[in-house]
């Protein structure tokens, strides 16, 4: 299973959140971005509960104000292994 997550956070907290979450094994990619959201994160794990755990942790982070999670639909572009 794979998901993309966008997050908004308190100004100036982006680097600290990125440093914290990039250490998680489920996080494949995490970057600061410009726009409505401040952080882009790609997460992947065979166990859906692991994906949910990362999203839950991010949503409950004291410096995160908003998140938007997009679960990947396999078979609609890309590779089943992506």
C-alpha positions as MATLAB code, in Angstrom:
seq = 'XXXXXXXXXXXXXXXXXXXXXXXXXXXXXXXXXXXXXXXXXXXXXXXXXXXXXXXXXXXXXXXXXXXXXXXXXXXXXXXXXX';
ca = [
       0.000    0.000    0.000;
       1.152    3.496   -0.773;
      -0.105    6.974    0.072;
       0.824   10.577   -0.475;
       0.299   13.069    2.338;
       0.311   16.858    2.250;
       0.685   18.738    5.531;
       0.439   22.335    6.710;
       2.415   23.302    9.770;
       3.394   26.225   11.963;
       5.751   28.609   10.215;
       9.379   27.679   10.801;
       8.602   24.116   11.966;
       8.959   22.459    8.554;
      12.585   21.362    8.931;
      12.019   19.828   12.370;
       8.985   17.850   11.195;
      10.807   16.660    8.085;
      13.799   15.534   10.176;
      11.533   13.639   12.573;
       9.456   11.844    9.946;
      12.237   11.005    7.480;
      13.579    8.549   10.074;
      10.422    6.408    9.893;
      10.884    3.287    7.727;
       7.498    3.794    6.017;
       8.494    7.245    4.745;
       9.911    6.812    1.249;
      10.190   10.530    0.461;
       9.539   13.764    2.342;
      10.114   17.316    1.138;
       9.270   20.881    2.014;
       7.074   22.489   -0.641;
       5.597   25.902   -1.464;
       1.879   26.502   -1.736;
      -1.173   25.714    0.366;
       0.746   22.886    2.067;
       4.250   22.960    3.541;
       5.290   19.291    3.428;
       4.901   16.486    0.888;
       5.357   12.915    2.092;
       5.242    9.573    0.257;
       4.674    6.569    2.525;
       4.662    2.883    1.690;
       4.189   -0.396    3.544;
       2.545   -3.750    2.879;
       0.585   -3.424    6.126;
      -2.169   -0.771    5.847;
      -2.096   -0.264    9.626;
       1.509    0.984    9.335;
       0.380    3.610    6.810;
      -2.461    4.618    9.119;
      -0.044    4.856   12.045;
       2.230    7.314   10.221;
      -0.725    9.438    9.103;
      -2.174    9.412   12.624;
       1.188   10.449   14.098;
       1.514   13.321   11.613;
      -2.078   14.504   12.147;
      -1.535   14.583   15.915;
       1.831   16.349   15.766;
       1.562   19.608   17.781;
       3.068   21.683   14.943;
       0.823   20.276   12.192;
      -2.413   22.156   11.537;
      -3.832   20.315    8.496;
      -3.211   17.199    6.420;
      -4.537   15.756    3.171;
      -3.991   12.042    2.520;
      -4.270   10.379   -0.893;
      -4.133    6.570   -1.047;
      -2.818    5.140   -4.318;
      -5.233    3.134   -6.482;
      -3.241    0.308   -8.018;
      -3.911   -0.518  -11.631;
      -4.577    3.072  -12.628;
      -1.210    4.181  -13.914;
       2.328    3.517  -12.796;
       3.429    0.105  -11.692;
       1.868   -2.239   -9.150;
       5.280   -2.234   -7.465;
       5.435    1.593   -7.147;
];
